[in-house]
């Protein structure tokens, strides 16, 4: 099971992140997760909101370079050992994790993963009975 994540190209200039968030603040959207990866020239804001279609529409209407990507959200106990064990399952399955970020709530961590092979990743999730969250479950946290 996958969820949609919005990836937004950010020019590496003062105030750009604020501009993007201000566009989204005009609607009643919740931020579920957000992370920024940067280089010296640009950044990528990865964002999951309570209404991905609406957020993407707002960004496009305002000329923001953004697209949808598929990622997985896996809930695990928040101990480093459990997170390491979960990542090891993917490694054993020969699956590369392109990137990961997470957040914790109520003794649980939610790992947001982008892999090189969604089908194989789903097999790992089933084989090890991992708690793969849907968009609705993620939104209800």
TAGIDA-V536474 format. One record per run of one state. SS is the DSSP state (alpha for helix, beta for strand, coil for the rest). FROM is the first residue (numbers start at 0). TO is the last residue. If there is no record, write none. Layout:
ss=SS from=FROM to=TO
ss=SS from=FROM to=TO
This chain:
ss=coil from=0 to=1
ss=beta from=2 to=10
ss=coil from=11 to=14
ss=alpha from=15 to=24
ss=coil from=25 to=29
ss=beta from=30 to=37
ss=coil from=38 to=40
ss=beta from=41 to=48
ss=coil from=49 to=50
ss=alpha from=51 to=60
ss=coil from=61 to=64
ss=beta from=65 to=76
ss=coil from=77 to=78
ss=alpha from=79 to=91
ss=coil from=92 to=95
ss=beta from=96 to=104
ss=coil from=105 to=106
ss=beta from=107 to=114
ss=coil from=115 to=116
ss=alpha from=117 to=126
ss=coil from=127 to=129
ss=beta from=130 to=132
ss=coil from=133 to=133
ss=alpha from=134 to=138
ss=coil from=139 to=140
